[in-house]
Amino acid sequence: MASPPLTLIEGGAAGCVALTASEYLALQSVGFVSVTPTLEAGVYELAAGRKVGAVSLGERQIMVRPKITDLNRLLFLLGYARDPGIWRDDPVDLAGADELLPGIAEAFARIASRAVEQGLLQGYRTITERLPVLRGRMLAGEQMTRLYGLPVPLAVEYDDFTVDISENRLLLMATMRLLTVPRLSATARQWLLRLRRSFADVSVLPRGAALPNWQPSRLNTLYQPALRLAEIILAAESFEHQVGDVRVTGYMFDMWRIFEDFVTIALSEALGQLGGRCVPQDPLHLDDADQVDMKPDLVWYCGGEARAVIDAKYKAERPDGFPNADLYQMLAYCTVLQLQEGHLVYAKGNEPVSTHSIRGADVIIRCHALDLALSPAHLLAQVDGLARNLVSESAVIR
């Protein structure tokens, strides 16, 4: 009989569970939650950090749910960094879902099925292969060097009008990924299996292959919502491997990365409307010899000079011995960029809003907080307000 699932809340209280030695080693190898032995033999304390998702250890399931209880909010954050225009209105409804990827699976199955119900999108793809007859154009160089000038086979290249194109490959990859997700509803699994059959003539890319590149166009308009959702699904860190006699499968999202990507894109968009230009992950160096690299999340330039530096932190970093690492890091950014102000943006509830005047450095570090529980429109309005404050504070300092 399968053990009941253990459900934890991201950054919340730990839970205790009995694990075999093999299960303990398997869970440690994944890095999904922290695992600490207790005084009771075979019982371990599991604490969730900043990863959300689910893992299956054989028949045992461990889930970490986000602090954001409305999964539509989390989906909005995930999608916005990929295409602000499409995700501004939060078009995908996960009503009733209590787990992220199973909820997305149902939404994806519906949206992708609607996209292909009139038939799969087709397009031209350049194919290079060796054939017994001439098709397209012959590759003379390859024919002479690799085939030694033999009359057959012929090295040819031609354009084929086919369903085996990037858009369909991406949807197929997402479909196959979702079919491995635990705790799918019977309805979602049925729809996904039907989708899998629809893509029978589409190539299955090898494991670990790069995502197919596609560009929005008039021809793939009906596909675009499904394609954006497929990219989110494939952004989840999925894993499946064997540790000893325990098979480990699951998926997880890093909340810090989701938050950082959202802040970088949304704030760049807001500052760009106020003038100047934004450089994400601006490559800087701390020392004159350019040996110590630094990459602040966002630097806003106006009039040819840096006017503001911003770093997004889902939660304050407190490595052992450095309880205020975020402040030290921001001070270094301000020093290199010769700025009198630096800005740290946290998720509300993780760090208080505060201002630090650095002694002897003539630098002020301001800590801001974004309320992720707000609706998409109100959250973006909060980002717009933060951008206006950054611009006005920069003008006052100048």
N, C-alpha and C positions, 0 to 999 in steps of 0.2 A: 504494500500500500504506500502510495506516495506521501511524503511529509507535507504538511500544510506550508504554503509559501510564507516567507518572512518579508514583511513590508517595512521599509525604513523611509524616513523623510530626509531629503537633502539637508545636510548640516544639522540634523536633529538628534534626538536621543538615540543612544546605542541600544542594540538588542542582543540577547544571548541565545545561542543555538548550539545544539550538539552536532559535531562534525567528526567524521572519520579522519584519520591521518591523511588519506589521499585527497579528501575533499578540502581539508585545510590547505594543503600544498597547492591544489588547483586554484582555490580562491585567492591565495597569495599571489600566484603567477599572473592573474588577470589584472590586479590593481584597481578593481571596481570599488571595493570598500576596504577599510582598515580592519584587520583581523588580529585580535589580541587574546592570548590564552588566559583563562581565569584559573582560580585555585581549584576548581572542580575539574577533574580529569575528563577530557573529551568535550568540554564545553568552552565555547569561545565567544568573546564580545565583538560584535560587528557594528562598526560606526560608518555612516555615510559621509562622504566629503562633498565635493562639488561635481560629482558625476551623477547623472540620472539615467535610468534604463532598467534592464533586467538581465539576469544571468541564470542559466540552468546548470546545476551540477548533477549530472545523472538525472534522477527523478526529483531533486530538490530545486526549488526556485527561490531566488532572492531578488526583490524589486526595490528600487530607490525611486521614489516619486519626488518631483520638484516642489519647492515651497510655493511656487505659483500654482494655485489650485485650479485655475481656469486654463486648460490646456490650449485653448484658442490663443491666449496671450503668448504662451511659449512658442506656438507655431508661428505667430506673427513675428516674434523676435528672430526666429530661425530663418524665416523667409525674407525679411526686409533687407538683410545684407546682400541678398542675391539679386533682388530687383525691387527697389523702393516703389516704383510706379505700380507694379502689380499688387504688392502686399499692403499698400497704404490702407485699403478698405477691408482687410482681413476676410478674404472671400471664402476660405475653407472652413466649414463648420464641423467641429468635433463635439457637438452637443451629445451628452450622455457618455462620452468616453472617459474612462478613469485611468488609462495608461496611454502614454504618448504614441509609441509606434503602432500598437494595435489600433488605436484610434485613427492615426494617419492612414493605416492600411485600408480601413473601410472607406475613408474619404478618397484615397487614391484609386481604389477599385471602381468607385462610382464615376469619378472624373475621367479616368483613363478609358473606361468602357464607353462613355459618351463620345470621347474623342475619336475612337476607332469604329464606332457603330456603322458609319457609312463606308467603311473600308480603310485599310492602312494607307498612310501617306506614302507616296512614291517620289523618287527623285533620281537624278543621275549620279552614278558613282564610278570613278575611274578604277578600272581593274587591270592588273598586270599579271599575266600567267603564260603558260606554255601550252600551245594547242597544236593539233595535227594539221589544221587548216588556218589560213590567214583570216584574221578578224581585226578590224581597226587598223592600226599601223604596226609595222614590225620594228622591234628594238634592235637595230643593226649592231650596236655596240655589244649588247648582251649576247646576240646570236653568234658573233665572231669570237668573243672572249670566253664565254662560259659554255657555249654549245659547239665551239670549234668549227663553226661554219657548216654544220650538218644541215641537210635540207629539212628534216623534221626531228623533234618538234620545233615549232616556231615561237620565239619570244615576242609576244604581242602586248599591246596596250589599247584598251577601248573603253568607251563610256557606255554603261549599262543602265537602263531605266528599271529600277528595282525597288522593292520594299526594304531591302537590306541597307538602310541609311541610318545616320546618326540618331535621328529622333526616335526611330523604332528601337534601335539598340539600347538607348537610354531607358525607355519605358520597360523594355524586357529585363534589363539589369535590376531595375527597381522592383519589378514583379517577382523575380526570382529571389531577391533579398527578402522581401516581405513574407514569402512562403516559408522562410526559415524562422520567422519570429514566433516565440512561444505565446500561448494564450490568445491566438487569433480567434475571432468569432467564426462559427460555421458559415455564415453568410459571406464574410470577407474572404475566407479561404475558397469558397465556391466561385466567387467572382474572379479571384486571382488565377485560379486554375483555368477558367474560361479565357482570361486574357493571355495566359501562357500558350494556350492552343492557337489563339489568334496570331501570335508571333512565330508560328512554326517555321516560316521561311526567312526568319531574321537570325543572323549569326549570334551565337552565344560567345561573348568575349571571355578570354581566360581569366582565372582568378587573379586579382591584383592589377588588371589592365587599367589604364587611364580612362577616365570618363570620356565618352564621345563628345566632340565639340559640335555645337549647333548654334545657329544665329536666328533670332526672331525675324520672321518675314510674313508677308501676306499669305503665303502658301501654308504655313504651319500655325496660323492663328488659333485654330480649334485645339491644337495640341499644347499650346503654351502653358495653361494652368497645370496640366498633368506633368509637363516637363519640369516646371519649377518645383513641383512637389516631389518628383523623382530625384531631383538634385538634393533636396533636404533628406530624403530617405537614405540616399547613398552617402550623405555626409556623416551619418551615424557610424561610430566605430564598431563594426561588427566583427565577431570572432567565433571560431569553431576549431577546437583542437582537443587533443587527448593528453591528459596529464596522469600518468600511471594507468590505473584502471577506471578513471573518471573522465567522462566526455563532457567538455565545457562548451556551451554555446551561449550567445547573448548579443546584446547591443548596448551602447551607452553614448550619451552626449556629454561633453564638457560644458558646464554652465558658464564658466569663466570665459570660454571662447565665444559662446553665443552672445554674452553680454558685451564683450570687447568688440566683436564684429558689428553689432548693432550700433553701439555708441559711435564707433569710427565712421560708419557710413551715414548715420542720421545726422551727426554733428557736422560732418563734411558738407552734406547737402544744405544744412541750415546756414553755415558760415559762408558757403559759396554764394548764396542768395544775397548776402550782405557785402560782398566784394572780396577781393583778394583771391587766394587759392590755398587749398589744403593739401598737405603731403602726408599720407598715411605711412607709418613705419619709416620715417625719414632717417636715412643712414647718417649717423653722426659718429664722432670719435671724442672720447674723453681727454685724450692726451695729444700732445703735439706730434708725436711719432705715429699717430693713427694706428695704435696697437690695441686699444680698448674700444670695442664697438658699443654703440648705443642706438636704440631704435624706439623713440617715443611713439605712442600710438598715433598721435596727430600733431602736426605743427601747422599753424595758420600763418601764411605770409601775406603781407600787404605792402605795396610800395617797394618791393624788392627786399624787404627785411622781415625777419621773424617777429610776429606780434603776440603770439600766444602758443603755449605748449600744453597739451592735454594727454593724460594717461587714464585709461579706463581700467578700473579694478572692481571685479565683482565682489570681492571681499579683501580686506587688508591682508597683505602678506606679512607674516610674523615668523620668519625662520628663527631657529634657536640662536640666541645671542643678538638678534637684530629685530627688536619688537616694532620698530618704526621704519622698516625697510622702504616703504612707499615714499616717505618724506625724504629720505636720503637720496633715493633715485631721482625724484623730482628736482631736488636741489642741484643735482649734477646736470640735469637737462637745462635748468635755468642758467647755470654758470656757463655752460658751453654756448648757449644761444644768446647770452647777455640780456636776459629778461629779468624784470623785477617781480614778475608774478608767474606762478605755475598752477595748474588746475588738475586735481584728482577727481574723477567721477566714479562714485560707487553706486551699487544697488541699494535702495532705501532699506533700512533695517539692518544692514551689515556694518555700517560705520556712521557715526554722527556727523552732521554738517558742522564744519569748524573752519577756523582760519588760524594759520600759524605764521607768526612773524619771526623769521630766522635771525637769531642774535648775531650781529657782526657781519651779516652778509647782504643787508638791504634787499632781502627777497621775502615775498609773502607767498605762502602756499595755501590755496583755497580748496577745501574739500566740499564737493557737491554730491547730491544724492538724487537718483532718478527712481520714481515710484513705478515699479514694473507691474503693479496691480491695476494701474490705470488702463482705460480702453486705449486702443491704438491711436485714435485721434488726440486724446488728452495727453498721452505719453509723448507724441510728436510735438504737441504744443509746448510741453515742458522742455523738450530739447531746443525748440526755437527760442524759448525764453532764456535758456542757458547761453545760447549763441549770442543773443543780443547783449546779455550781461558781459560776456567776454569781450565783445567789440567795444562797449562803452567803457569798461575798465581799462582796456588797452589805450583808448583815446585819452583818458584822464591821466594815465601815467606819462604819456608822451607830452 
